[in-house]
Amino acid sequence: QPALTQPPSASGTPGQTVTISCSGSTSNIGDNNVNWYQVVPGAAPKLLIYTNNHRPSGVPGRFSASRSGTSASLAISGLQSEDEADYYCAAWDDVVNGLVFGGGTRLTVL
Amino acid sequence: EVQLLQSGGDLVQPGGSLRLSCVASGFDFQNFPVTWVRQAPGKGLEWVTSISAKGNGYYADSVKGRFTISRDNAENTVFLQMNSLRPEDSATYYCAKDYVTVLPVGILDYWGQGTLVTVSS
């Protein structure tokens, strides 16, 4: 069972805004920064958001994220067909003394 | 350009061993932690192990005592030695570089291409 909880699926139509939640505990999200990864089937994961709300160079501004308490969320605005992928939240866990991931959310663009 | 080139994946019998390699280029390798993450078919991402810049290893409970991570800074290479392999270790294994120096924090900004490990008789 993943340490971080995400909804298994999300969907939206082009142009819409979709939000994906990520729930953890005091030992991970409550005490450490959250990062988000995008995984297109057949490709290596890609860092999408780091340190709660920072976008690496090349990631469109349509992607934003936030963290509050033991939860975090990723928002994708102006949804595009190319956004169809699996999204994972992750954070360092002080009890595990390692990285924990959410179970992943499959985003479908209708 | 930062690159991580992986090798070593194979089909192995339960109880067997395998060593994965991850050769890095394009950055000051000796100063950055490296992490291995795996993804079983149809499953999510799972952290396996990380190594700090100084060579300290961190392990998931599922692999502790069976897997060993190491690094050779002279060769810009990280190794994952996997012993006592089980069918549930079957997955695509990715190595990834951490964004920050010295200690791993899980900001994995560059990833290898992945290598498939299949444990089956």
HADDOCK unambig.tbl for C-alpha pairs under 7 A between the chains (distance, minus, plus):
assign (segid A and resid 35 and name CA) (segid B and resid 107 and name CA) 6.56 0.50 0.50
assign (segid A and resid 44 and name CA) (segid B and resid 111 and name CA) 6.59 0.50 0.50
assign (segid A and resid 44 and name CA) (segid B and resid 113 and name CA) 5.95 0.50 0.50
assign (segid A and resid 44 and name CA) (segid B and resid 114 and name CA) 6.73 0.50 0.50
assign (segid A and resid 47 and name CA) (segid B and resid 108 and name CA) 6.45 0.50 0.50
assign (segid A and resid 47 and name CA) (segid B and resid 109 and name CA) 5.55 0.50 0.50
assign (segid A and resid 50 and name CA) (segid B and resid 107 and name CA) 6.31 0.50 0.50
assign (segid A and resid 91 and name CA) (segid B and resid 106 and name CA) 6.66 0.50 0.50
assign (segid A and resid 92 and name CA) (segid B and resid 105 and name CA) 6.03 0.50 0.50
assign (segid A and resid 92 and name CA) (segid B and resid 106 and name CA) 6.23 0.50 0.50
assign (segid A and resid 98 and name CA) (segid B and resid 58 and name CA) 6.46 0.50 0.50
assign (segid A and resid 98 and name CA) (segid B and resid 59 and name CA) 6.93 0.50 0.50
assign (segid A and resid 98 and name CA) (segid B and resid 60 and name CA) 6.88 0.50 0.50
assign (segid A and resid 99 and name CA) (segid B and resid 47 and name CA) 5.94 0.50 0.50
assign (segid A and resid 99 and name CA) (segid B and resid 106 and name CA) 6.04 0.50 0.50
assign (segid A and resid 100 and name CA) (segid B and resid 47 and name CA) 6.49 0.50 0.50
assign (segid A and resid 101 and name CA) (segid B and resid 45 and name CA) 6.64 0.50 0.50
assign (segid A and resid 101 and name CA) (segid B and resid 46 and name CA) 6.55 0.50 0.50
assign (segid A and resid 103 and name CA) (segid B and resid 44 and name CA) 5.63 0.50 0.50
assign (segid A and resid 104 and name CA) (segid B and resid 44 and name CA) 6.09 0.50 0.50
